[in-house]
Amino acid sequence: GAMAEHMRNRAPPQLTIPWPPLSSTTARRDEARLPRLRRLVTRLGAFVVIVVCLEVLSPSARSSLSQLGFARPGCPSGLAGALGDLHLRRELSRTIVPGPSLPDTSCRQAMPSEPEPSVNDTSRVWLAHGMASLVGAALCMAVVIGVPGRAAAKELDIYFGTGNFFHLQHEFVIKEALALSRRAGDITSVTGYAGGKEVGDLDRVCYTGLAGVPKYKQLGHAQVVRVTLSETDIPEFARLFFEEVSKEKALEKGPEYRSTIGLRGGMKSKIFPFIKEANNDRYRLVEGEGNDPSTSQTPTVYVYDTKKFPFRPAEVINQFDNDPPEIYTSDYRGLRDVLKSIGSIFSTGCPEVR
């Protein structure tokens, strides 16, 4: 008896999230902003490369651009002019057009005036120029995004629910960190509510019914966790979800703890076959109709169309918290401050109490 009591009270082993310790709110905010800054710089660089390649690869494209006022043959391009304040104009003009760099005004004077279109000119000339421009742009896009492993995979939101959302959120965060190498500011697992037919005033769905606010379970909603994933990552998270479904806890038997999956299009989604494969016929996947009953002691998982049953985020206090008797690390609980500082979680207008 004493040994059994000791085993029940023993704290479960903890996984260490593989990102550096967050020593202060400022450090967390700076760390969270870095991935977004890197993405912004990458996109800006890709745009510059495309424009430069377009002018370098295709003389016809330069001619077409000149018709639109972006560049003149033999003159610095509009892009070079825009970068003049950055002292890059001279180098850029040398790259795009051989010869000396001329100011805009002298360039216009130095270049002979363009002849008037003759009667023999046809729309085929414009068509050829346009096709050359498209080919040049396509080549540049291939250089920028066509490298294997570099293309950004399309990401989408999907929510899962089984039991209380604190435990499932923790498991998904660990999965994001280990399997997807996401750092603190990139974590997308957020707790919330879904699957109900009604919402309260101001479109609110709240954890508590304090002072008459709309309580989630009275409105037919379940606790869920939304995560943003690429299509290729969904099967791995779905398999983790089905493993968690099998770990039903004794006190989590109400409809608010029912097993749920939400994706755009529901069972008609092109993603649904990935869900079926991950399920491997272990559970019966049923189309959710809203306000559905408990799945406790049944092999049922409701699949919701997120257009009909959208995700509504939970309160800040219900993000990245412990799931007693499981006590999570301070780094994990610190994600609440990190994601709040960058707007990934926010006040929903519901009371911040449980």
Beta strands, then each sheet from edge to edge (+ up, - down):
strand 1: 155-161
strand 2: 190-194
strand 3: 222-230
strand 4: 260-263
strand 5: 284-287
strand 6: 300-305
strand 7: 312-313
sheet 1: 5+ 6+ 4+ 1- 3+ 2- 7+
end
